[in-house]
């Protein structure tokens, strides 16, 4: 019975277990924080997905609308014109650029509006 006494003496000499209540409370706080972060992330992700779907639908609508528009030929001009979101001034500048390209004018040449 000498072996059994050695085992029991080890149990008696073992240090008492410290109170784990503060550690348990910290763990619970971390779990709550993690849950909140996961909820926030889910909310942000859902908002992003909704926004992305809206943009995709808008792009589809724009593509569908642009494919229905038929280009019109201007009288005596070979340039095909389509409806544009450019201002009239910007349309004139764009036409000048296209005309220079057709004539072979170097790209670096500057043509001032209103004359020269």
Biopython code that builds the backbone (N, CA, C, O; Angstrom):
import numpy as np
from Bio.PDB.StructureBuilder import StructureBuilder

atoms = [
    (1, "UNK", "N", (0.809, -1.184, 0.000)),
    (1, "UNK", "CA", (0.000, 0.000, 0.000)),
    (1, "UNK", "C", (0.858, 1.255, 0.000)),
    (1, "UNK", "O", (0.317, 2.352, 0.139)),
    (2, "UNK", "N", (2.106, 1.147, -0.142)),
    (2, "UNK", "CA", (2.985, 2.295, -0.153)),
    (2, "UNK", "C", (2.812, 3.111, -1.414)),
    (2, "UNK", "O", (2.992, 4.328, -1.393)),
    (3, "UNK", "N", (2.453, 2.442, -2.550)),
    (3, "UNK", "CA", (2.255, 3.151, -3.806)),
    (3, "UNK", "C", (1.027, 4.042, -3.766)),
    (3, "UNK", "O", (1.031, 5.144, -4.315)),
    (4, "UNK", "N", (-0.006, 3.571, -3.127)),
    (4, "UNK", "CA", (-1.240, 4.354, -3.054)),
    (4, "UNK", "C", (-1.025, 5.608, -2.222)),
    (4, "UNK", "O", (-1.571, 6.664, -2.542)),
    (5, "UNK", "N", (-0.245, 5.506, -1.169)),
    (5, "UNK", "CA", (0.030, 6.682, -0.336)),
    (5, "UNK", "C", (0.769, 7.755, -1.129)),
    (5, "UNK", "O", (0.539, 8.946, -0.921)),
    (6, "UNK", "N", (1.653, 7.345, -2.035)),
    (6, "UNK", "CA", (2.405, 8.306, -2.843)),
    (6, "UNK", "C", (1.457, 9.088, -3.769)),
    (6, "UNK", "O", (1.612, 10.297, -3.935)),
    (7, "UNK", "N", (0.496, 8.408, -4.359)),
    (7, "UNK", "CA", (-0.462, 9.064, -5.252)),
    (7, "UNK", "C", (-1.309, 10.059, -4.468)),
    (7, "UNK", "O", (-1.487, 11.200, -4.895)),
    (8, "UNK", "N", (-1.826, 9.632, -3.335)),
    (8, "UNK", "CA", (-2.664, 10.527, -2.546)),
    (8, "UNK", "C", (-1.871, 11.703, -1.994)),
    (8, "UNK", "O", (-2.411, 12.801, -1.859)),
    (9, "UNK", "N", (-0.609, 11.492, -1.678)),
    (9, "UNK", "CA", (0.197, 12.599, -1.170)),
    (9, "UNK", "C", (0.433, 13.640, -2.274)),
    (9, "UNK", "O", (0.542, 14.834, -1.997)),
    (10, "UNK", "N", (0.509, 13.175, -3.515)),
    (10, "UNK", "CA", (0.669, 14.108, -4.641)),
    (10, "UNK", "C", (-0.563, 15.000, -4.775)),
    (10, "UNK", "O", (-0.433, 16.208, -4.972)),
    (11, "UNK", "N", (-1.762, 14.413, -4.669)),
    (11, "UNK", "CA", (-2.995, 15.183, -4.722)),
    (11, "UNK", "C", (-3.065, 16.193, -3.584)),
    (11, "UNK", "O", (-3.529, 17.318, -3.768)),
    (12, "UNK", "N", (-2.609, 15.791, -2.427)),
    (12, "UNK", "CA", (-2.661, 16.681, -1.279)),
    (12, "UNK", "C", (-1.680, 17.842, -1.435)),
    (12, "UNK", "O", (-1.943, 18.950, -0.967)),
    (13, "UNK", "N", (-0.536, 17.581, -2.102)),
    (13, "UNK", "CA", (0.469, 18.632, -2.248)),
    (13, "UNK", "C", (0.192, 19.548, -3.441)),
    (13, "UNK", "O", (0.823, 20.596, -3.574)),
    (14, "UNK", "N", (-0.744, 19.160, -4.308)),
    (14, "UNK", "CA", (-1.057, 19.989, -5.480)),
    (14, "UNK", "C", (-1.667, 21.315, -5.033)),
    (14, "UNK", "O", (-2.427, 21.382, -4.066)),
    (15, "UNK", "N", (-1.310, 22.367, -5.769)),
    (15, "UNK", "CA", (-1.809, 23.700, -5.438)),
    (15, "UNK", "C", (-3.301, 23.783, -5.759)),
    (15, "UNK", "O", (-3.772, 23.160, -6.711)),
    (16, "UNK", "N", (-4.028, 24.541, -4.976)),
    (16, "UNK", "CA", (-5.453, 24.693, -5.274)),
    (16, "UNK", "C", (-5.644, 25.477, -6.586)),
    (16, "UNK", "O", (-4.851, 26.358, -6.916)),
    (17, "UNK", "N", (-6.681, 25.146, -7.304)),
    (17, "UNK", "CA", (-6.977, 25.796, -8.584)),
    (17, "UNK", "C", (-7.407, 27.234, -8.314)),
    (17, "UNK", "O", (-8.238, 27.509, -7.449)),
    (18, "UNK", "N", (-6.807, 28.143, -9.090)),
    (18, "UNK", "CA", (-7.141, 29.557, -8.925)),
    (18, "UNK", "C", (-8.549, 29.813, -9.434)),
    (18, "UNK", "O", (-9.086, 29.043, -10.230)),
    (19, "UNK", "N", (-9.125, 30.877, -8.976)),
    (19, "UNK", "CA", (-10.458, 31.266, -9.416)),
    (19, "UNK", "C", (-10.386, 31.727, -10.880)),
    (19, "UNK", "O", (-9.654, 32.665, -11.198)),
    (20, "UNK", "N", (-11.131, 31.080, -11.758)),
    (20, "UNK", "CA", (-11.099, 31.404, -13.191)),
    (20, "UNK", "C", (-12.232, 32.341, -13.607)),
    (20, "UNK", "O", (-12.453, 32.559, -14.798)),
    (21, "UNK", "N", (-12.933, 32.883, -12.652)),
    (21, "UNK", "CA", (-14.061, 33.767, -12.971)),
    (21, "UNK", "C", (-13.638, 34.977, -13.802)),
    (21, "UNK", "O", (-14.315, 35.266, -14.788)),
    (22, "UNK", "N", (-12.556, 35.713, -13.471)),
    (22, "UNK", "CA", (-12.167, 36.866, -14.302)),
    (22, "UNK", "C", (-11.799, 36.443, -15.729)),
    (22, "UNK", "O", (-12.112, 37.150, -16.687)),
    (23, "UNK", "N", (-11.143, 35.305, -15.868)),
    (23, "UNK", "CA", (-10.788, 34.833, -17.205)),
    (23, "UNK", "C", (-12.042, 34.462, -17.993)),
    (23, "UNK", "O", (-12.129, 34.744, -19.188)),
    (24, "UNK", "N", (-12.988, 33.847, -17.348)),
    (24, "UNK", "CA", (-14.247, 33.464, -17.998)),
    (24, "UNK", "C", (-14.992, 34.724, -18.454)),
    (24, "UNK", "O", (-15.567, 34.749, -19.542)),
    (25, "UNK", "N", (-14.979, 35.764, -17.619)),
    (25, "UNK", "CA", (-15.646, 37.008, -17.980)),
    (25, "UNK", "C", (-14.986, 37.660, -19.196)),
    (25, "UNK", "O", (-15.675, 38.139, -20.096)),
    (26, "UNK", "N", (-13.669, 37.676, -19.221)),
    (26, "UNK", "CA", (-12.947, 38.230, -20.379)),
    (26, "UNK", "C", (-13.257, 37.437, -21.635)),
    (26, "UNK", "O", (-13.468, 38.012, -22.703)),
    (27, "UNK", "N", (-13.284, 36.125, -21.512)),
    (27, "UNK", "CA", (-13.604, 35.273, -22.660)),
    (27, "UNK", "C", (-15.014, 35.578, -23.174)),
    (27, "UNK", "O", (-15.235, 35.669, -24.381)),
    (28, "UNK", "N", (-15.953, 35.733, -22.259)),
    (28, "UNK", "CA", (-17.324, 36.059, -22.649)),
    (28, "UNK", "C", (-17.381, 37.415, -23.363)),
    (28, "UNK", "O", (-18.100, 37.574, -24.350)),
    (29, "UNK", "N", (-16.617, 38.385, -22.856)),
    (29, "UNK", "CA", (-16.587, 39.706, -23.495)),
    (29, "UNK", "C", (-16.031, 39.613, -24.917)),
    (29, "UNK", "O", (-16.553, 40.242, -25.838)),
    (30, "UNK", "N", (-14.978, 38.829, -25.085)),
    (30, "UNK", "CA", (-14.398, 38.656, -26.423)),
    (30, "UNK", "C", (-15.382, 37.977, -27.365)),
    (30, "UNK", "O", (-15.473, 38.334, -28.540)),
    (31, "UNK", "N", (-16.109, 37.008, -26.854)),
    (31, "UNK", "CA", (-17.098, 36.327, -27.692)),
    (31, "UNK", "C", (-18.186, 37.293, -28.136)),
    (31, "UNK", "O", (-18.629, 37.246, -29.284)),
    (32, "UNK", "N", (-18.618, 38.165, -27.235)),
    (32, "UNK", "CA", (-19.636, 39.159, -27.585)),
    (32, "UNK", "C", (-19.087, 40.114, -28.637)),
    (32, "UNK", "O", (-19.787, 40.444, -29.594)),
    (33, "UNK", "N", (-17.851, 40.561, -28.473)),
    (33, "UNK", "CA", (-17.229, 41.467, -29.445)),
    (33, "UNK", "C", (-17.133, 40.808, -30.820)),
    (33, "UNK", "O", (-17.428, 41.429, -31.841)),
    (34, "UNK", "N", (-16.721, 39.558, -30.830)),
    (34, "UNK", "CA", (-16.587, 38.839, -32.100)),
    (34, "UNK", "C", (-17.945, 38.723, -32.784)),
    (34, "UNK", "O", (-18.050, 38.918, -33.995)),
    (35, "UNK", "N", (-18.981, 38.410, -32.017)),
    (35, "UNK", "CA", (-20.328, 38.323, -32.596)),
    (35, "UNK", "C", (-20.749, 39.658, -33.194)),
    (35, "UNK", "O", (-21.333, 39.692, -34.277)),
    (36, "UNK", "N", (-20.460, 40.759, -32.502)),
    (36, "UNK", "CA", (-20.812, 42.089, -33.019)),
    (36, "UNK", "C", (-20.064, 42.404, -34.310)),
    (36, "UNK", "O", (-20.641, 42.933, -35.259)),
    (37, "UNK", "N", (-18.779, 42.075, -34.335)),
    (37, "UNK", "CA", (-17.985, 42.314, -35.542)),
    (37, "UNK", "C", (-18.535, 41.486, -36.701)),
    (37, "UNK", "O", (-18.632, 41.983, -37.823)),
    (38, "UNK", "N", (-18.891, 40.241, -36.444)),
    (38, "UNK", "CA", (-19.463, 39.391, -37.492)),
    (38, "UNK", "C", (-20.784, 39.959, -37.992)),
    (38, "UNK", "O", (-21.052, 39.938, -39.193)),
    (39, "UNK", "N", (-21.609, 40.464, -37.085)),
    (39, "UNK", "CA", (-22.881, 41.070, -37.496)),
    (39, "UNK", "C", (-22.642, 42.316, -38.332)),
    (39, "UNK", "O", (-23.294, 42.517, -39.356)),
    (40, "UNK", "N", (-21.699, 43.160, -37.891)),
    (40, "UNK", "CA", (-21.377, 44.366, -38.652)),
    (40, "UNK", "C", (-20.857, 44.011, -40.040)),
    (40, "UNK", "O", (-21.259, 44.619, -41.032)),
    (41, "UNK", "N", (-19.979, 43.043, -40.109)),
    (41, "UNK", "CA", (-19.414, 42.628, -41.390)),
    (41, "UNK", "C", (-20.508, 42.091, -42.308)),
    (41, "UNK", "O", (-20.512, 42.385, -43.503)),
    (42, "UNK", "N", (-21.426, 41.315, -41.766)),
    (42, "UNK", "CA", (-22.519, 40.781, -42.568)),
    (42, "UNK", "C", (-23.373, 41.917, -43.115)),
    (42, "UNK", "O", (-23.786, 41.885, -44.274)),
    (43, "UNK", "N", (-23.636, 42.916, -42.286)),
    (43, "UNK", "CA", (-24.426, 44.068, -42.722)),
    (43, "UNK", "C", (-23.708, 44.837, -43.832)),
    (43, "UNK", "O", (-24.326, 45.205, -44.832)),
    (44, "UNK", "N", (-22.418, 45.080, -43.661)),
    (44, "UNK", "CA", (-21.640, 45.807, -44.674)),
    (44, "UNK", "C", (-21.594, 44.997, -45.972)),
    (44, "UNK", "O", (-21.747, 45.556, -47.058)),
    (45, "UNK", "N", (-21.387, 43.703, -45.864)),
    (45, "UNK", "CA", (-21.320, 42.850, -47.054)),
    (45, "UNK", "C", (-22.652, 42.861, -47.802)),
    (45, "UNK", "O", (-22.669, 42.927, -49.032)),
    (46, "UNK", "N", (-23.760, 42.798, -47.077)),
    (46, "UNK", "CA", (-25.074, 42.833, -47.724)),
    (46, "UNK", "C", (-25.311, 44.167, -48.427)),
    (46, "UNK", "O", (-25.868, 44.200, -49.524)),
    (47, "UNK", "N", (-24.892, 45.267, -47.801)),
    (47, "UNK", "CA", (-25.025, 46.574, -48.449)),
    (47, "UNK", "C", (-24.183, 46.630, -49.726)),
    (47, "UNK", "O", (-24.629, 47.147, -50.750)),
    (48, "UNK", "N", (-22.980, 46.101, -49.655)),
    (48, "UNK", "CA", (-22.101, 46.076, -50.829)),
    (48, "UNK", "C", (-22.729, 45.257, -51.949)),
    (48, "UNK", "O", (-22.734, 45.685, -53.104)),
    (49, "UNK", "N", (-23.255, 44.086, -51.619)),
    (49, "UNK", "CA", (-23.892, 43.237, -52.627)),
    (49, "UNK", "C", (-25.075, 43.935, -53.275)),
    (49, "UNK", "O", (-25.251, 43.868, -54.492)),
    (50, "UNK", "N", (-25.884, 44.601, -52.469)),
    (50, "UNK", "CA", (-27.038, 45.322, -53.002)),
    (50, "UNK", "C", (-26.577, 46.411, -53.965)),
    (50, "UNK", "O", (-27.127, 46.558, -55.057)),
    (51, "UNK", "N", (-25.572, 47.167, -53.556)),
    (51, "UNK", "CA", (-25.039, 48.226, -54.404)),
    (51, "UNK", "C", (-24.470, 47.649, -55.700)),
    (51, "UNK", "O", (-24.690, 48.201, -56.778)),
    (52, "UNK", "N", (-23.752, 46.560, -55.593)),
    (52, "UNK", "CA", (-23.161, 45.926, -56.770)),
    (52, "UNK", "C", (-24.257, 45.438, -57.722)),
    (52, "UNK", "O", (-24.119, 45.575, -58.938)),
    (53, "UNK", "N", (-25.332, 44.878, -57.192)),
    (53, "UNK", "CA", (-26.432, 44.421, -58.043)),
    (53, "UNK", "C", (-27.114, 45.596, -58.734)),
    (53, "UNK", "O", (-27.484, 45.499, -59.905)),
    (54, "UNK", "N", (-27.284, 46.714, -58.012)),
    (54, "UNK", "CA", (-27.880, 47.896, -58.631)),
    (54, "UNK", "C", (-27.039, 48.396, -59.793)),
    (54, "UNK", "O", (-27.561, 48.740, -60.853)),
    (55, "UNK", "N", (-25.726, 48.430, -59.580)),
    (55, "UNK", "CA", (-24.818, 48.894, -60.628)),
    (55, "UNK", "C", (-24.871, 47.952, -61.824)),
    (55, "UNK", "O", (-24.885, 48.404, -62.969)),
    (56, "UNK", "N", (-24.901, 46.657, -61.571)),
    (56, "UNK", "CA", (-24.962, 45.685, -62.666)),
    (56, "UNK", "C", (-26.253, 45.861, -63.470)),
    (56, "UNK", "O", (-26.228, 45.797, -64.699)),
    (57, "UNK", "N", (-27.373, 46.081, -62.791)),
    (57, "UNK", "CA", (-28.641, 46.301, -63.496)),
    (57, "UNK", "C", (-28.588, 47.588, -64.310)),
    (57, "UNK", "O", (-29.080, 47.632, -65.437)),
    (58, "UNK", "N", (-27.994, 48.633, -63.744)),
    (58, "UNK", "CA", (-27.885, 49.897, -64.460)),
    (58, "UNK", "C", (-27.031, 49.733, -65.716)),
    (58, "UNK", "O", (-27.369, 50.276, -66.768)),
    (59, "UNK", "N", (-25.942, 48.998, -65.615)),
    (59, "UNK", "CA", (-25.084, 48.750, -66.771)),
    (59, "UNK", "C", (-25.853, 47.963, -67.825)),
    (59, "UNK", "O", (-25.746, 48.256, -69.016)),
    (60, "UNK", "N", (-26.627, 46.968, -67.399)),
    (60, "UNK", "CA", (-27.432, 46.196, -68.350)),
    (60, "UNK", "C", (-28.434, 47.096, -69.063)),
    (60, "UNK", "O", (-28.608, 47.001, -70.278)),
    (61, "UNK", "N", (-29.096, 47.975, -68.300)),
    (61, "UNK", "CA", (-30.065, 48.884, -68.916)),
    (61, "UNK", "C", (-29.384, 49.806, -69.915)),
    (61, "UNK", "O", (-29.906, 50.031, -71.006)),
    (62, "UNK", "N", (-28.215, 50.344, -69.549)),
    (62, "UNK", "CA", (-27.493, 51.227, -70.469)),
    (62, "UNK", "C", (-27.059, 50.485, -71.721)),
    (62, "UNK", "O", (-27.158, 51.020, -72.826)),
    (63, "UNK", "N", (-26.578, 49.252, -71.561)),
    (63, "UNK", "CA", (-26.187, 48.445, -72.721)),
    (63, "UNK", "C", (-27.389, 48.156, -73.604)),
    (63, "UNK", "O", (-27.294, 48.222, -74.829)),
    (64, "UNK", "N", (-28.518, 47.837, -72.988)),
    (64, "UNK", "CA", (-29.726, 47.547, -73.759)),
    (64, "UNK", "C", (-30.191, 48.789, -74.504)),
    (64, "UNK", "O", (-30.585, 48.698, -75.667)),
    (65, "UNK", "N", (-30.153, 49.950, -73.851)),
    (65, "UNK", "CA", (-30.570, 51.198, -74.497)),
    (65, "UNK", "C", (-29.629, 51.584, -75.630)),
    (65, "UNK", "O", (-30.081, 52.037, -76.682)),
    (66, "UNK", "N", (-28.339, 51.412, -75.429)),
    (66, "UNK", "CA", (-27.382, 51.806, -76.466)),
    (66, "UNK", "C", (-27.443, 50.865, -77.660)),
    (66, "UNK", "O", (-27.141, 51.280, -78.779)),
    (67, "UNK", "N", (-27.826, 49.614, -77.452)),
    (67, "UNK", "CA", (-27.915, 48.686, -78.577)),
    (67, "UNK", "C", (-29.164, 48.962, -79.415)),
    (67, "UNK", "O", (-29.209, 48.578, -80.584)),
    (68, "UNK", "N", (-30.187, 49.624, -78.839)),
    (68, "UNK", "CA", (-31.406, 49.940, -79.585)),
    (68, "UNK", "C", (-31.258, 51.211, -80.417)),
    (68, "UNK", "O", (-32.002, 51.417, -81.376)),
    (69, "UNK", "N", (-30.309, 52.053, -80.054)),
    (69, "UNK", "CA", (-30.099, 53.294, -80.796)),
    (69, "UNK", "C", (-29.424, 52.978, -82.116)),
    (69, "UNK", "O", (-28.440, 52.239, -82.157)),
    (70, "UNK", "N", (-29.950, 53.535, -83.189)),
    (70, "UNK", "CA", (-29.347, 53.307, -84.491)),
    (70, "UNK", "C", (-28.574, 54.550, -84.901)),
    (70, "UNK", "O", (-29.082, 55.665, -84.775)),
    (71, "UNK", "N", (-27.349, 54.372, -85.390)),
    (71, "UNK", "CA", (-26.562, 55.537, -85.810)),
    (71, "UNK", "C", (-27.210, 56.215, -87.016)),
    (71, "UNK", "O", (-27.819, 55.560, -87.861)),
    (72, "UNK", "N", (-27.065, 57.550, -87.078)),
    (72, "UNK", "CA", (-27.631, 58.320, -88.177)),
    (72, "UNK", "C", (-26.499, 58.933, -88.973)),
    (72, "UNK", "O", (-25.518, 59.408, -88.402)),
    (73, "UNK", "N", (-26.632, 58.924, -90.307)),
    (73, "UNK", "CA", (-25.622, 59.557, -91.152)),
    (73, "UNK", "C", (-25.976, 61.019, -91.347)),
    (73, "UNK", "O", (-27.126, 61.363, -91.619)),
    (74, "UNK", "N", (-24.984, 61.866, -91.207)),
    (74, "UNK", "CA", (-25.197, 63.288, -91.444)),
    (74, "UNK", "C", (-25.174, 63.533, -92.947)),
    (74, "UNK", "O", (-24.537, 62.775, -93.678)),
    (75, "UNK", "N", (-25.852, 64.572, -93.426)),
    (75, "UNK", "CA", (-25.900, 64.868, -94.858)),
    (75, "UNK", "C", (-24.514, 65.241, -95.367)),
    (75, "UNK", "O", (-23.852, 66.116, -94.810)),
    (76, "UNK", "N", (-24.084, 64.566, -96.432)),
    (76, "UNK", "CA", (-22.813, 64.888, -97.063)),
    (76, "UNK", "C", (-21.603, 64.591, -96.195)),
    (76, "UNK", "O", (-20.515, 65.091, -96.482)),
    (77, "UNK", "N", (-21.750, 63.816, -95.171)),
    (77, "UNK", "CA", (-20.642, 63.517, -94.270)),
    (77, "UNK", "C", (-20.569, 62.010, -94.087)),
    (77, "UNK", "O", (-21.598, 61.334, -94.051)),
    (78, "UNK", "N", (-19.382, 61.495, -93.973)),
    (78, "UNK", "CA", (-19.211, 60.066, -93.782)),
    (78, "UNK", "C", (-19.165, 59.686, -92.313)),
    (78, "UNK", "O", (-19.077, 58.504, -91.981)),
    (79, "UNK", "N", (-19.222, 60.670, -91.431)),
    (79, "UNK", "CA", (-19.131, 60.422, -89.997)),
    (79, "UNK", "C", (-20.461, 59.884, -89.502)),
    (79, "UNK", "O", (-21.511, 60.457, -89.791)),
    (80, "UNK", "N", (-20.422, 58.799, -88.767)),
    (80, "UNK", "CA", (-21.626, 58.244, -88.168)),
    (80, "UNK", "C", (-21.772, 58.861, -86.791)),
    (80, "UNK", "O", (-20.863, 58.789, -85.964)),
    (81, "UNK", "N", (-22.941, 59.478, -86.548)),
    (81, "UNK", "CA", (-23.153, 60.168, -85.282)),
    (81, "UNK", "C", (-24.210, 59.431, -84.477)),
    (81, "UNK", "O", (-25.206, 58.949, -85.017)),
    (82, "UNK", "N", (-23.978, 59.356, -83.208)),
    (82, "UNK", "CA", (-24.961, 58.767, -82.293)),
    (82, "UNK", "C", (-25.249, 59.788, -81.208)),
    (82, "UNK", "O", (-24.490, 60.736, -81.011)),
    (83, "UNK", "N", (-26.354, 59.581, -80.507)),
    (83, "UNK", "CA", (-26.637, 60.491, -79.408)),
    (83, "UNK", "C", (-25.505, 60.423, -78.403)),
    (83, "UNK", "O", (-24.980, 59.351, -78.104)),
    (84, "UNK", "N", (-25.142, 61.575, -77.892)),
    (84, "UNK", "CA", (-23.985, 61.648, -77.017)),
    (84, "UNK", "C", (-24.333, 62.397, -75.748)),
    (84, "UNK", "O", (-25.237, 63.232, -75.722)),
    (85, "UNK", "N", (-23.595, 62.078, -74.697)),
    (85, "UNK", "CA", (-23.779, 62.792, -73.437)),
    (85, "UNK", "C", (-22.846, 63.996, -73.352)),
    (85, "UNK", "O", (-22.783, 64.672, -72.325)),
    (86, "UNK", "N", (-22.117, 64.262, -74.451)),
    (86, "UNK", "CA", (-21.190, 65.389, -74.468)),
    (86, "UNK", "C", (-21.941, 66.698, -74.693)),
    (86, "UNK", "O", (-22.992, 66.731, -75.333)),
    (87, "UNK", "N", (-21.381, 67.762, -74.158)),
    (87, "UNK", "CA", (-21.944, 69.090, -74.393)),
    (87, "UNK", "C", (-21.700, 69.466, -75.857)),
    (87, "UNK", "O", (-20.835, 68.877, -76.505)),
    (88, "UNK", "N", (-22.448, 70.436, -76.384)),
    (88, "UNK", "CA", (-22.233, 70.832, -77.783)),
    (88, "UNK", "C", (-20.786, 71.248, -78.071)),
    (88, "UNK", "O", (-20.246, 70.924, -79.129)),
    (89, "UNK", "N", (-20.164, 71.959, -77.139)),
    (89, "UNK", "CA", (-18.764, 72.368, -77.318)),
    (89, "UNK", "C", (-17.849, 71.155, -77.402)),
    (89, "UNK", "O", (-16.976, 71.078, -78.267)),
    (90, "UNK", "N", (-18.060, 70.207, -76.491)),
    (90, "UNK", "CA", (-17.222, 69.010, -76.492)),
    (90, "UNK", "C", (-17.477, 68.159, -77.750)),
    (90, "UNK", "O", (-16.565, 67.501, -78.250)),
    (91, "UNK", "N", (-18.719, 68.175, -78.256)),
    (91, "UNK", "CA", (-19.009, 67.458, -79.496)),
    (91, "UNK", "C", (-18.236, 68.074, -80.656)),
    (91, "UNK", "O", (-17.691, 67.356, -81.495)),
    (92, "UNK", "N", (-18.188, 69.431, -80.706)),
    (92, "UNK", "CA", (-17.429, 70.100, -81.767)),
    (92, "UNK", "C", (-15.948, 69.728, -81.682)),
    (92, "UNK", "O", (-15.310, 69.447, -82.697)),
    (93, "UNK", "N", (-15.419, 69.730, -80.483)),
    (93, "UNK", "CA", (-14.002, 69.380, -80.305)),
    (93, "UNK", "C", (-13.764, 67.938, -80.742)),
    (93, "UNK", "O", (-12.770, 67.636, -81.404)),
    (94, "UNK", "N", (-14.680, 67.055, -80.369)),
    (94, "UNK", "CA", (-14.539, 65.656, -80.769)),
    (94, "UNK", "C", (-14.586, 65.524, -82.293)),
    (94, "UNK", "O", (-13.820, 64.754, -82.872)),
    (95, "UNK", "N", (-15.474, 66.266, -82.937)),
    (95, "UNK", "CA", (-15.560, 66.238, -84.397)),
    (95, "UNK", "C", (-14.268, 66.742, -85.028)),
    (95, "UNK", "O", (-13.808, 66.194, -86.029)),
    (96, "UNK", "N", (-13.678, 67.794, -84.439)),
    (96, "UNK", "CA", (-12.410, 68.309, -84.955)),
    (96, "UNK", "C", (-11.308, 67.268, -84.838)),
    (96, "UNK", "O", (-10.495, 67.104, -85.747)),
    (97, "UNK", "N", (-11.288, 66.570, -83.715)),
    (97, "UNK", "CA", (-10.271, 65.528, -83.519)),
    (97, "UNK", "C", (-10.446, 64.437, -84.563)),
    (97, "UNK", "O", (-9.472, 63.995, -85.172)),
    (98, "UNK", "N", (-11.679, 64.003, -84.773)),
    (98, "UNK", "CA", (-11.928, 62.951, -85.767)),
    (98, "UNK", "C", (-11.561, 63.410, -87.170)),
    (98, "UNK", "O", (-11.015, 62.638, -87.957)),
    (99, "UNK", "N", (-11.865, 64.679, -87.486)),
    (99, "UNK", "CA", (-11.522, 65.220, -88.803)),
    (99, "UNK", "C", (-10.007, 65.239, -88.994)),
    (99, "UNK", "O", (-9.516, 64.855, -90.056)),
    (100, "UNK", "N", (-9.253, 65.683, -87.972)),
    (100, "UNK", "CA", (-7.786, 65.682, -88.057)),
    (100, "UNK", "C", (-7.249, 64.281, -88.270)),
    (100, "UNK", "O", (-6.308, 64.083, -89.039)),
    (101, "UNK", "N", (-7.831, 63.325, -87.607)),
    (101, "UNK", "CA", (-7.380, 61.936, -87.776)),
    (101, "UNK", "C", (-7.607, 61.467, -89.207)),
    (101, "UNK", "O", (-6.765, 60.773, -89.777)),
    (102, "UNK", "N", (-8.753, 61.850, -89.791)),
    (102, "UNK", "CA", (-9.030, 61.451, -91.169)),
    (102, "UNK", "C", (-8.044, 62.109, -92.130)),
    (102, "UNK", "O", (-7.610, 61.486, -93.099)),
    (103, "UNK", "N", (-7.689, 63.370, -91.865)),
    (103, "UNK", "CA", (-6.762, 64.086, -92.744)),
    (103, "UNK", "C", (-5.309, 63.702, -92.496)),
    (103, "UNK", "O", (-4.452, 63.943, -93.346)),
    (104, "UNK", "N", (-5.030, 63.117, -91.359)),
    (104, "UNK", "CA", (-3.660, 62.729, -91.059)),
    (104, "UNK", "C", (-2.870, 63.795, -90.340)),
    (104, "UNK", "O", (-1.640, 63.738, -90.336)),
    (105, "UNK", "N", (-3.520, 64.760, -89.737)),
    (105, "UNK", "CA", (-2.833, 65.801, -88.974)),
    (105, "UNK", "C", (-2.213, 65.167, -87.746)),
    (105, "UNK", "O", (-2.865, 64.364, -87.078)),
    (106, "UNK", "N", (-0.965, 65.508, -87.426)),
    (106, "UNK", "CA", (-0.327, 64.924, -86.243)),
    (106, "UNK", "C", (-1.134, 65.175, -84.976)),
    (106, "UNK", "O", (-1.763, 66.222, -84.824)),
    (107, "UNK", "N", (-1.109, 64.223, -84.090)),
    (107, "UNK", "CA", (-1.900, 64.294, -82.857)),
    (107, "UNK", "C", (-1.457, 65.442, -81.965)),
    (107, "UNK", "O", (-2.270, 65.965, -81.203)),
    (108, "UNK", "N", (-0.203, 65.848, -82.032)),
    (108, "UNK", "CA", (0.307, 66.905, -81.167)),
    (108, "UNK", "C", (-0.089, 68.303, -81.625)),
    (108, "UNK", "O", (0.062, 69.271, -80.880)),
    (109, "UNK", "N", (-0.608, 68.411, -82.881)),
    (109, "UNK", "CA", (-0.973, 69.730, -83.389)),
    (109, "UNK", "C", (-2.206, 70.232, -82.649)),
    (109, "UNK", "O", (-3.182, 69.503, -82.471)),
    (110, "UNK", "N", (-2.143, 71.494, -82.222)),
    (110, "UNK", "CA", (-3.238, 72.086, -81.453)),
    (110, "UNK", "C", (-4.046, 72.973, -82.387)),
    (110, "UNK", "O", (-3.506, 73.862, -83.046)),
    (111, "UNK", "N", (-5.356, 72.716, -82.434)),
    (111, "UNK", "CA", (-6.246, 73.562, -83.217)),
    (111, "UNK", "C", (-7.081, 74.352, -82.238)),
    (111, "UNK", "O", (-7.835, 73.777, -81.453)),
    (112, "UNK", "N", (-6.952, 75.681, -82.277)),
    (112, "UNK", "CA", (-7.689, 76.531, -81.349)),
    (112, "UNK", "C", (-9.091, 76.774, -81.892)),
    (112, "UNK", "O", (-9.307, 76.923, -83.094)),
    (113, "UNK", "N", (-10.028, 76.806, -80.961)),
    (113, "UNK", "CA", (-11.413, 77.033, -81.346)),
    (113, "UNK", "C", (-11.578, 78.502, -81.738)),
    (113, "UNK", "O", (-11.083, 79.398, -81.055)),
    (114, "UNK", "N", (-12.283, 78.733, -82.848)),
    (114, "UNK", "CA", (-12.563, 80.105, -83.255)),
    (114, "UNK", "C", (-11.566, 80.617, -84.283)),
    (114, "UNK", "O", (-11.446, 81.830, -84.449)),
    (115, "UNK", "N", (-10.857, 79.758, -84.967)),
    (115, "UNK", "CA", (-9.968, 80.305, -85.991)),
    (115, "UNK", "C", (-8.787, 79.419, -86.265)),
    (115, "UNK", "O", (-8.890, 78.440, -87.004)),
    (116, "UNK", "N", (-7.693, 79.748, -85.688)),
    (116, "UNK", "CA", (-6.417, 79.142, -86.033)),
    (116, "UNK", "C", (-6.329, 77.710, -85.644)),
    (116, "UNK", "O", (-5.304, 77.069, -85.876)),
]
sb = StructureBuilder()
sb.init_structure("model")
sb.init_model(0)
sb.init_chain("A")
sb.init_seg("    ")
for serial, (resi, resn, name, xyz) in enumerate(atoms, 1):
    if name == "N":
        sb.init_residue(resn, " ", resi, " ")
    sb.init_atom(name, np.array(xyz, "f"), 0.0, 1.0, " ", f" {name:<3s}", serial, name[0])
structure = sb.get_structure()
